[in-house]
Amino acid sequence: MKPFLFILLSFFFCSGAFSQATDFIVVKKHNRTVKSYFPGLPIALQTESYTWVNGWITDIRHDSIFVKQYDIRQVPTIWGTLVLDTAGSYNVGVHYKEIKRIEFDEKGSGFGFITNGTIFMIGGVGYAVLNVVNGRYLHESITDSKNMTTLGIALGVAGGGFILNRIQHYKNKRWRYEIEYIRMTGVKKQLRGF
């Protein structure tokens, strides 16, 4: 039992000796942390010069975030079709004060198509088109009062979806987040005297 306990304790001490804290980026809204970014996570950000950087975070150091971007292009095949292929990859370094905005979904993206109104616009317009096509096929009048009520409801649902879409677009455009750089590499040097 003693050799097993010795091996287990030495494993925990050795794993603690090799661990090293990395710097990270925190996105805050009203002094509340909304999202944290560490090396190895995907990120989509816009710089002050309005260029977009999308990819995986490779490193965060010296007040900069380094993102690996992939150059994906359509390549023709021998059968005359196009296939997406990775032409190459490159690292982009961005200072954290040069980040204008970071794209992320604060509440999760599970049902985003409902909250932004897309499904209502598709459903309303689709039902209206289907109603008109069926009316033509069955030789029914489009201006019939029952048919006009159905078309009005369908177009009302599509209009409601459009209003939801505009509200969501406005909310995404006017947000103000604070991006903060958390330095962890300097902390280890200060604690070296222990």
Residue, then its C-alpha position, 0 to 999 in steps of 0.5 A: m500500500k505504501p508504494f502505491l501511495f508514494i507513486l500517487l503523491s509523487f504524480f500529483f507533485c510532479s503534475g503541479a511542477f509542470s503546469q504553467a498558467t497562461d495569460f487570457i482575455v476576458v470580455k466584460k459587460h457591466n463589470r461582469t465576466v461574459k466570456s473568457y478566451f484561452p489558447g486552444l479556443p476558437i475566436a472571431l474578432q474585428t480589429e480597429s481597422y475593420t478586418w476580421v480575424n477568425g480561427w483558433i487561439t494559439d497563444i496569448r502573451h505580451d498583451s497580444i492574442f495570436v490566432k491561427q487562420y486557415d485559408i480555405r478555397q474552392v478547388p476544381t476536381i477532375w470531374g468538374t466540380l468544386v471542393l473546399d480545400t485548405a490552401g494554407s494557414y498563418n498566424v495573426g497577432v493582434h494587440y488586445k487594445e486593437i480589438k474592436r469587437i468579438e463575435f460570440d453569442e452571450k446566451g448560446s446559439g441553440f435557438g438563435f434562428i427563432t430569436n432573430g426572427t428568421i424562422f418566422m420570415i421563412g414560414g410566413v412567406g413560404y405559407a403565403v407563396l404556397n397558398v397562392v400557388n395552390g389557389r392558382y392550381l385549384h382555380e380558386s380566387i386569390t381575392d376571396s375573403k377567406n383566402m385574404t385572411t389567411l394571406g394576411i396572417a401569413l404575411g403578418v407572421a413574416g412581418g413580425g419575424f422581420i421586426l424581430n430580426r431588426i431588433q436583434h440586429y440593433k441589439n447586437k450592433r449597440w452593445r458595449y463590452e470591455i475587453e480585459y487582458i489578464r496577465m498570469t505569466g508575471v505572477k509566477k515570477q513574483l512567487r518564485g521566492f516561496 
